[in-house]
Amino acid sequence: MTIPEDSIILSKIKRIPDTMNFHQILIFNESGICIYKLNTSNLYIIDEEQLISSFFTALMSFTKEMVGTEIKAIEMSNNLKIVVLKKGKLFYIILCNSMENIALISELVSKIDKNFRTYIQKNEIHTDLEFIHDMDLDTSIEEIICNYLSNEFDLIKEKKIISYLKGLNYDDQINGIIFLTDLGHVIYSSLKQSEVRTFLKEVEFRVKICNNNILKLFYTSKDKKLIFSEYILNKYFIILIFDLNIRFGLADFYLQKIVKTIESYFSS
């Protein structure tokens, strides 16, 4: 028996936005010794622990410059970056794609750190000496990543929204539209892929949460574009790109009209 295309089963997906964006998780002690590593993708695997230690010990002078829990990031080639976070006496080093969100990484590392500290206390691990090999620990951290990044999305309704966005015509007032999940997975964009990558890397569109309220953002990009964005249904972002000469009120009107239309698709 085949499943109809409009089946509820096929219309839902647990989308983990670009899981391959996270490639390596390494934990160092204050002496610069790598005590744990986890390959989270098959793209940039480092099998030799000594190689890891040699490579990342060179970064410890960099990480020791951090103040408190400040996050540091090193941009690399091939659209990669290394993000370094200090949690207590431990340093977390994440190798990920350059577009990955710093705030998201920070929250994710906090969850991993809590799990890791529970593990070392329970097993009486000496983090100044021991390198940890434990498949159960690997599995628990992988589950944290999957559970944190995954969310359920309605593909059928997304398809309708994409058709709606493609058909928008506001007398060329809107220069670009990006519709994406709250974790950065681009569902639709009127821009070329290279332009989207550059744009998302340039402007930090994600919002800070204050008392569980998501703030609407508007700002100016480096190439003199007016950017409007809003969080939708605790799951999506819509980003609109305008010329600077557009009236502020008109840009906000377009944004609100599109947001309400998208919300109506999900309420129907």
Long-range contacts (C-beta under 8 A, 24 or more apart in sequence): 6-156, 10-155, 10-156, 11-154, 11-155, 11-156, 11-157, 12-152, 12-153, 12-154, 12-155, 13-152, 13-153, 13-155, 14-150, 14-151, 14-152, 15-150, 15-151, 15-152, 15-153, 15-181, 15-185, 16-146, 16-149, 16-150, 17-149, 17-181, 17-183, 17-184, 17-185, 18-97, 18-184, 18-185, 19-145, 19-146, 19-149, 20-97, 21-96, 21-97, 21-99, 21-100, 22-94, 22-95, 22-96, 22-100, 22-145, 23-80, 23-95, 23-96, 24-93, 24-94, 24-95, 25-92, 25-93, 25-94, 25-112, 25-141, 26-52, 26-56, 26-92, 26-93, 26-94, 26-95, 27-90, 27-91, 27-92, 27-93, 27-116, 28-56, 28-60, 28-63, 28-90, 28-91, 28-93, 29-89, 29-90, 29-91, 29-127, 29-128, 30-89, 30-90, 30-91, 31-128, 32-56, 32-57, 32-60, 33-57, 33-128, 33-131, 34-131, 35-127, 35-130, 35-131, 35-132, 36-116, 36-131, 36-132, 36-137, 38-138, 38-141, 38-142, 40-142, 40-145, 44-80, 44-95, 49-131, 56-93, 59-84, 59-93, 60-91, 63-91, 63-93, 71-102, 71-105, 71-106, 73-102, 79-197, 85-109, 87-113, 88-113, 88-117, 89-127, 90-116, 90-127, 98-201, 99-184, 99-197, 99-200, 99-201, 100-184, 101-183, 101-184, 101-204, 101-206, 103-206, 103-208, 104-183, 104-184, 104-206, 107-148, 108-144, 108-145, 108-148, 108-149, 111-144, 111-148, 112-141, 112-144, 112-145, 115-140, 115-141, 115-144, 116-141, 149-183, 151-181, 151-182, 151-183, 151-235, 153-181, 153-235, 154-266, 157-265, 157-266, 158-187, 160-265, 161-187, 161-188, 161-262, 161-265, 162-187, 162-188, 164-261, 164-262, 164-265, 165-190, 165-258, 166-190, 168-258, 170-254, 173-242, 173-246, 173-250, 173-254, 174-240, 174-241, 174-242, 174-254, 175-225, 175-241, 175-242, 175-243, 176-225, 176-239, 176-240, 176-241, 177-238, 177-239, 177-240, 177-241, 177-258, 178-237, 178-238, 178-239, 178-241, 179-236, 179-237, 179-238, 179-239, 179-262, 180-236, 180-237, 180-239, 181-235, 181-236, 181-237, 182-206, 182-231, 182-234, 182-235, 182-236, 182-237, 187-236, 199-241, 203-227, 205-229, 205-237, 205-239, 206-237, 207-231, 218-248, 218-251, 218-252, 220-244, 226-251, 228-252, 228-254, 228-255, 230-255, 230-259, 232-259, 232-262, 232-263, 233-263, 233-266, 236-262, 238-262
